[in-house]
Amino acid sequence: PARLIALVGFLCFVMSIPCELFGQTEISGEVTGEWTAEGSPYTVVDSTWIPEGGELIIQRDVEVIFQENQGLYIFGHFEVRGVQPFETVMFTFWDIEHWRGLRFYGEREAVFEGLETNNCPDTLITLDNNCSLEFQDCKLYMDDQFIWAHGPPWTNHGWQLAFFNTNMHSSGQLRMGGGTLTAENCDFDFVRYPPAEDPGFQGAHDYEFINCEIIGGIRSGFNTVVEDCEIYCQGQNWGTGVSINGQDGRMLRTV
């Protein structure tokens, strides 16, 4: 009986442990190559980076768990290759208050396909000048900014951002300077606290929105194209509305 009681107690303890803790791959230090479903979940437990000249590709059906104050530093090439709806790449944040984000150094290019995040607690991505990012079929949920610059003037120049069939929920603005942002068949939801006094999209660069829903306004200092969209402005400040400048800017078939 004593052995049986001990065995039952051990089994109950094992069953109470989250399944993510079994078969996980702990990650730290320099990383290259591919992360595949066979090694999933990958848990980032300490400082982790892709070296200059290196490459990391995260394949479909992979979960990446970030522990407190950890992130990924990118000096090389980075890709996420998930597939909606069932073989996505999931970035998971279990009971953490802060993380260091995806930090790109130098003029980097990256592709994110089928990436999902669950309530990212801090800024998701930090960039240098002249970086190019593409998001396809992603679902991005953030309690803070989506994107930020490494240092003053905080809105770095030359970013090239493209979004296709992507949903974004963010508690901060998406600000840029001197770059371009294109979006097609996307939903953007900018929820700020206190209520918004600035638009969700703001900056001196070119925007192009085609068939998008935007909660939060647009204020552009350059050419902006808005076609077949629905825009919901927040707050009572005039600046939360829509301001389109530039001789080639236009708004068509938009509510």
C-alpha positions as CSV (number, residue, x, y, z in Angstrom):
1,P,0.0,0.0,0.0
2,A,2.8,2.4,0.8
3,R,4.4,1.8,-2.6
4,L,1.1,2.2,-4.3
5,I,0.4,5.5,-2.5
6,A,3.9,6.8,-3.5
7,L,3.4,5.7,-7.1
8,V,0.0,7.4,-7.3
9,G,1.4,10.6,-5.7
10,F,4.3,10.6,-8.2
11,L,1.9,10.2,-11.2
12,C,-0.3,13.0,-9.9
13,F,2.8,15.2,-9.7
14,V,3.9,14.3,-13.2
15,M,0.4,15.0,-14.6
16,S,0.4,18.4,-13.0
17,I,3.5,19.5,-14.9
18,P,2.8,21.4,-18.1
19,C,3.4,19.3,-21.1
20,E,5.7,22.1,-22.5
21,L,8.4,21.1,-20.0
22,F,8.8,17.6,-21.5
23,G,10.9,17.2,-24.6
24,Q,11.8,20.9,-24.8
25,T,15.0,22.2,-26.2
26,E,16.7,24.8,-24.1
27,I,18.4,27.6,-26.2
28,S,21.2,30.0,-25.3
29,G,24.3,31.4,-26.9
30,E,25.0,31.4,-30.7
31,V,22.3,29.7,-32.8
32,T,22.2,28.8,-36.6
33,G,20.5,26.3,-38.7
34,E,16.8,25.3,-38.4
35,W,14.4,24.8,-35.5
36,T,11.9,22.1,-36.4
37,A,8.8,20.5,-34.9
38,E,10.9,17.5,-33.7
39,G,12.7,19.8,-31.2
40,S,9.7,21.9,-30.2
41,P,9.2,23.7,-27.9
42,Y,12.4,25.7,-27.9
43,T,12.9,27.6,-24.7
44,V,15.2,30.6,-24.7
45,V,16.8,30.6,-21.2
46,D,19.7,33.0,-21.7
47,S,21.2,35.5,-24.1
48,T,20.8,34.1,-27.6
49,W,22.0,35.5,-31.0
50,I,22.3,34.8,-34.7
51,P,25.9,35.6,-35.6
52,E,26.9,37.8,-38.5
53,G,26.9,35.6,-41.6
54,G,24.8,33.0,-39.9
55,E,21.2,32.0,-40.6
56,L,18.3,30.8,-38.5
57,I,15.1,29.4,-40.0
58,I,12.1,28.5,-37.7
59,Q,10.0,25.9,-39.5
60,R,6.3,25.2,-39.3
61,D,4.6,23.8,-36.2
62,V,7.2,25.1,-33.7
63,E,6.7,26.9,-30.4
64,V,9.3,29.2,-29.0
65,I,9.0,30.0,-25.3
66,F,10.8,33.1,-24.0
67,Q,11.8,33.2,-20.3
68,E,11.9,36.5,-18.3
69,N,14.1,39.2,-19.8
70,Q,15.2,37.0,-22.7
71,G,15.0,37.7,-26.5
72,L,16.8,37.0,-29.8
73,Y,19.7,39.2,-31.1
74,I,19.9,39.1,-34.9
75,F,23.2,39.9,-36.6
76,G,22.5,37.5,-39.5
77,H,19.6,36.2,-41.5
78,F,16.3,35.2,-39.9
79,E,13.1,33.6,-41.2
80,V,9.9,32.2,-39.8
81,R,8.2,29.7,-42.0
82,G,4.8,28.7,-40.4
83,V,1.6,27.9,-42.2
84,Q,-1.8,29.0,-41.1
85,P,-4.0,27.8,-39.7
86,F,-2.6,24.7,-38.0
87,E,1.2,24.7,-38.5
88,T,2.1,28.1,-37.3
89,V,5.1,29.3,-35.4
90,M,4.1,30.4,-31.9
91,F,6.0,32.8,-29.7
92,T,4.9,32.2,-26.2
93,F,5.4,34.3,-23.0
94,W,4.5,32.3,-19.9
95,D,3.9,34.6,-16.8
96,I,6.7,37.0,-17.7
97,E,6.7,40.8,-17.3
98,H,9.5,41.7,-19.7
99,W,11.4,40.4,-22.6
100,R,14.1,41.9,-24.9
101,G,12.3,41.3,-28.2
102,L,13.7,40.5,-31.6
103,R,16.6,42.9,-32.1
104,F,18.0,43.4,-35.6
105,Y,21.4,44.9,-36.0
106,G,22.6,46.3,-39.3
107,E,20.7,46.4,-42.6
108,R,18.7,43.2,-42.2
109,E,16.0,41.4,-44.1
110,A,13.5,39.0,-42.6
111,V,10.4,37.1,-43.6
112,F,7.7,36.1,-41.1
113,E,5.1,33.6,-42.3
114,G,2.4,32.2,-40.0
115,L,3.8,33.8,-36.9
116,E,1.6,34.1,-33.8
117,T,2.3,35.8,-30.6
118,N,0.3,35.6,-27.4
119,N,0.2,39.0,-25.6
120,C,3.8,39.9,-26.1
121,P,4.7,42.0,-22.9
122,D,7.1,44.5,-24.5
123,T,8.1,45.8,-27.9
124,L,8.1,42.9,-30.4
125,I,10.8,44.1,-32.8
126,T,13.7,46.6,-32.6
127,L,15.4,47.7,-35.8
128,D,18.4,49.5,-37.2
129,N,18.2,51.8,-40.2
130,N,17.3,50.4,-43.6
131,C,15.8,47.1,-42.5
132,S,13.2,45.2,-44.6
133,L,10.6,43.0,-43.0
134,E,7.7,41.1,-44.5
135,F,4.7,39.6,-42.6
136,Q,2.4,37.0,-44.3
137,D,-0.5,35.4,-42.5
138,C,0.5,36.5,-39.1
139,K,-1.4,37.1,-35.9
140,L,0.4,39.6,-33.6
141,Y,-0.8,40.5,-30.2
142,M,1.2,42.9,-28.1
143,D,0.8,44.7,-24.8
144,D,3.2,47.4,-26.0
145,Q,4.8,48.7,-29.2
146,F,5.0,46.6,-32.3
147,I,8.3,48.1,-33.5
148,W,10.9,50.5,-32.3
149,A,14.3,51.9,-33.2
150,H,17.6,51.1,-31.4
151,G,18.3,54.7,-30.3
152,P,17.6,58.4,-31.0
153,P,15.8,59.7,-32.9
154,W,13.7,56.6,-32.1
155,T,12.0,56.6,-35.5
156,N,14.9,55.3,-37.7
157,H,14.9,55.8,-41.4
158,G,14.6,53.6,-44.4
159,W,12.5,50.8,-43.0
160,Q,10.6,48.8,-45.6
161,L,7.6,47.0,-44.0
162,A,5.1,44.8,-45.8
163,F,2.0,43.1,-44.3
164,F,-0.3,40.6,-46.1
165,N,-3.3,38.9,-44.6
166,T,-2.1,39.8,-41.1
167,N,-3.9,40.8,-37.9
168,M,-2.1,43.1,-35.4
169,H,-3.3,44.2,-32.0
170,S,-1.0,46.7,-30.3
171,S,-1.0,49.1,-27.4
172,G,1.3,51.5,-29.1
173,Q,1.7,53.4,-32.3
174,L,3.5,52.3,-35.4
175,R,5.9,55.1,-36.1
176,M,8.4,55.3,-38.9
177,G,10.6,57.9,-40.6
178,G,11.6,58.0,-44.3
179,G,10.6,54.5,-45.2
180,T,7.6,52.7,-46.7
181,L,4.8,50.6,-45.3
182,T,2.4,48.5,-47.5
183,A,-0.5,46.5,-46.2
184,E,-3.1,44.4,-48.0
185,N,-6.0,42.4,-46.5
186,C,-5.0,43.3,-43.0
187,D,-6.6,44.3,-39.7
188,F,-4.8,46.7,-37.4
189,D,-6.1,47.5,-33.9
190,F,-4.2,50.1,-31.9
191,V,-5.5,50.4,-28.4
192,R,-3.8,53.0,-26.3
193,Y,-4.2,53.8,-22.6
194,P,-5.2,56.5,-21.8
195,P,-7.4,57.0,-24.9
196,A,-5.6,57.8,-28.0
197,E,-4.3,61.3,-28.6
198,D,-2.3,60.3,-31.6
199,P,-3.1,58.1,-34.6
200,G,-2.0,54.5,-34.8
201,F,0.1,55.1,-37.9
202,Q,2.3,58.2,-37.9
203,G,5.5,59.3,-39.6
204,A,7.2,61.0,-42.4
205,H,7.1,58.2,-45.0
206,D,4.9,56.5,-47.5
207,Y,1.9,54.3,-46.6
208,E,-0.2,52.1,-48.8
209,F,-3.3,50.4,-47.4
210,I,-5.4,48.2,-49.6
211,N,-8.6,46.4,-48.2
212,C,-7.6,46.9,-44.6
213,E,-9.5,47.6,-41.4
214,I,-7.7,50.1,-39.1
215,I,-8.7,51.0,-35.6
216,G,-6.7,54.1,-35.0
217,G,-6.0,56.9,-37.4
218,I,-3.4,57.7,-40.0
219,R,-1.2,60.8,-40.2
220,S,1.4,60.8,-42.9
221,G,3.9,63.5,-44.0
222,F,4.5,61.9,-47.3
223,N,2.4,60.2,-50.0
224,T,-0.3,57.8,-48.7
225,V,-2.7,55.6,-50.6
226,V,-5.8,54.3,-48.9
227,E,-8.2,52.1,-51.0
228,D,-11.2,49.9,-50.0
229,C,-10.5,50.4,-46.3
230,E,-12.5,51.0,-43.1
231,I,-10.9,53.3,-40.6
232,Y,-12.1,53.8,-37.0
233,C,-10.6,56.8,-35.2
234,Q,-10.1,56.9,-31.5
235,G,-10.3,59.7,-29.0
236,Q,-11.5,63.3,-29.5
237,N,-8.3,64.8,-30.7
238,W,-8.3,65.9,-34.3
239,G,-5.0,64.2,-34.8
240,T,-6.5,60.8,-34.3
241,G,-8.2,61.1,-37.6
242,V,-6.8,60.7,-41.2
243,S,-4.3,63.2,-42.7
244,I,-3.0,62.5,-46.2
245,N,-0.3,64.7,-47.7
246,G,1.9,64.5,-50.8
247,Q,0.9,65.1,-54.4
248,D,0.3,61.4,-55.1
249,G,-1.7,60.7,-51.9
250,R,-5.3,59.6,-52.3
251,M,-8.2,57.9,-50.6
252,L,-10.7,55.8,-52.6
253,R,-13.8,53.7,-51.6
254,T,-13.0,54.1,-47.9
255,V,-15.3,54.5,-44.9
